Amino acid sequence: MNLNIRRHVGMAGAAAAVIAVLGTAAAVAHHQDAAARDHAAARDHATAAAPAPIASTDEDTSAASRGDLPLDAKPSPGRGGARDLVARDRTGGAGDGASVVPPRPAAMAVADREGAIATAEYFLELSNAIYLSGDTTAWDALSSPDCWWCTKVSDATRTAAAEYPVRSGGARDAAVLETLSEEVAAARWSFLVQVHTEPSTSTDGDLHAYVDGGGDVISGIDLGVEDGDWIVYEYVPEVDIEAVG
């Protein structure tokens, strides 16, 4: 795990962060396996209660990838070395479900701390849009291939779109609480982020509805600029705030 949170909290904090990641991985695997079993049982008219599907996830890579929407970096006068990022769409059009994807905040056009904060908050809020649409294009464009959690979200979103054709709720608000590390020259930052998720409902083809109750967590995110665009290198879904403090 490369999240800069480790440099901030030391060995004890690193252990807590790793435990958080492993715990989330186990939870994801449990929900995926349990959801598959309960979905099959529902088709056999079993009455066992099904756990909530993963509803914190989001869009599809068929139409675009990071290379489809490159951003050219150029010097930005008067910003002390910050770079302006200018998006150019080479695809010639938006993919399916793109209409529900919120536009990028204006601050994301500049490779500075404000842009990094805007990117972190947008990335997390974006997860609900891809959950509702089933299209992970925008999410994948911001995710590093090495971001384990980002990949899990993308995979789970596409699975949910196929298994649960009706999805609602799950709105997510995110706010950066603290800067853990800042490398201006390298255009890289890591933050603690407070994330609030509203309850969501996923309904399968047999009209069985599964509810995720939502909730509040403190998360960690490591992101920067690569090849002229923002990219999330790592995300820790839940951080032990006492260890960080």
N, C-alpha and C positions, 0 to 999 in steps of 0.2 A: 504494500500500500504506500503510495507516494504523497498522500495528502499532507500538506505543510502543517496540519494540525499537530503532527507528532513533534515538530521542532518547537512548538509553542507550549505543549503541556508536559514534555519530558516522557520518561519511560512509563510512569503510572498512567498518564493520559493516553499514551500510545496503546497500552494494553486495553484501556477502556474503549478506545476507538475501534481496535481490532475486534474486541468482544461484540461491540455494537454491530459491526459488519457481519461477523459470523452469525450472530443471532438473527439478523435480518435475512441472511441467506437461507438459514434453516426455516424461517417463517415463510419465505417465498416458496421454497420447495414443498413445505407442508401444505400451503394453500393450493399450489398447483396440483399436487397429487390428490389431495382431498376433494378439490373441485372436480377433477376428472372422475374420481370414484362416485361422487354424489350425483354427477350428471348422468352417468351410466345407470345408477340406481333409480334415478327419477324416470328414465325411459322404461325401466322395468316396473314402474309404479311402486317403488319402495317408499317408505315414509320417513326414512332417516333424514335429519336436518342437515342441510349443506352449509359449509362455511362460506364466508364472503369471498368472491373472486378478487384478484388483485385489481383495485380500481384506481391506483395512483399512477396509471400509466397511459401510453399516449399515441403515435402515428405510423407510416409505412415508407420503406426505402425504394419502392419500385420506380418512382418518377425522378427522384433526385438524391444526391449524396452531397458530401461536403464539396466535391468538385463541381457540382451543378450551379451553385450560387457563390462563386468566388468573390472575395472583397479585395480590392487593390489598396494597399497601404501607401500613404504618402505623407511627407512632413506636414505638420499643422502649425502655422505661425502663431506665436504668442501663447503656446500651451506647454512650454518647457519640455519639448521632446515628445509630447503626446502625438499620436498619429490619427489622422482622419481615415475612416474605413468607408469606402464607397461600394455599395452593392451593385452588381450587374448580373442580370438574369440571362443565362445562356440557354435556358430550356425553352424559351419562347412562350411559356404559359404555365399556369399553376396546375398542380396535380389534384386528384380527387380529394375532396375534403378540405382543400386549402382555404375555402371561404370561412371556415369556423376557426382558423388559426389566427390569433390576435397579431396585429402588426408589431414589429420590433420597436421598442422605445427609441426615441431619437438619440438618447445618450449612448446607445450601442454603436453609433457611427464613429465614435472616437475611442482609441485605445488608451484610456486613462482609468483612474480609480473609479470615477463616476460611471464610466462605461462598463467596468467590471461588475460593479454593484447592480447596474441595470440588467446585465446579462444573467447574473446569478438569480435575481428575482424573476426575470422573464422565463428562464429555463424551467423553474419549478412551477410557475403558473401555467406554462405551456403544456404540462403533463395532463391537465384536465381536458384541454382542447383535443389532444390526440386520443385520449380515452374515449371521448364522445364521438370522434370522427373515425377512429380506427386507422388513420393515416399518420404514420410516424415520420414523414419526410422532414418536417421542420426540426423535430427532436433529434433525428439522426444527424442532421446537418451540424448541430451544435455538440454532438457527442464524440469523444475520442473512442476509437476502437478498443482502447485499453481500459475504458471506464466500465467495469463489470456491472455496476448497478444500472448504468444507462442502457447497456445491452439487454439486461433482464427486463427492464421496463418496455423497451421496444418489442422484444419477443412476446412478452405477456400481453401487450396491447393488441398485437395482431391475432393472438390466440383468442383473446376476449371478444374481438370483433367478429370472429368466426363462430364462437360458441354462444355469445350473448348478443343477438342482433339489436336489442333495445337496451340502451344505456342512458342513465340520467344522473344529474347531481355531480358531486365530487369537486365542486369549485375549490380552487386552492389559492391561498394568499401567502406570499413570502416576503419577508423583510430582513435585510442584513442587520445583524446585531453588533458584530465586532469583526475587525480586520485581524486575522491571525498572522498573515505574512504579506509582504508587498515587495516585489522586485520590479521596479519601474522600468529599468533598462531592458529587462527581459519580457516586459509586459505580462506579468504573471501575479496573481493574487489568490489568497485563500481566505474564506470568511466563515463565521458562524451565522446561520440563517434560522430565523423562527418561521416555521411552516404551519399553517392552519388549513385543514382539509375538511370540507363539508361532507356529510353522509352521501353515499352514492348507491344506486340500485342498478343491478344488471339482470336482465330477463332473457332466459334462453328460449329456444324454439317451441318448447312445450309450455311456455308461459310460467315457468317457475322463476320467481324473483329472489335474488340474493342481495343482501344489504351489507355494505361496509359502513361502519359507524363513524368514520372520519376521526378527527382529533388534532392534537397539537404536539409538535416535536421540535427539538433544536437539532439542526443538521449541520454538516460541514461540507464545504464545496471548494475545490481547487480548479481554477480556470485561468486561461490566458489567451494570447493571440498567436495563431499559427497559420502560415500561408495566407495572411491577410484577413483572417476571420476569427471570431471568438470560438473557443472550444473548451468544453468541460473535460478535464483530465480525470477527475475523481469526485465521487459524491459519497458521503457517509450518511445514511438515512437518519440515524439517531446518535447523538453525541451525549456523553455523560457530562453535563454542564458543570458539575462539581469538580470533576477531574480537570476540566479546562480552566476553571477558575483557580 
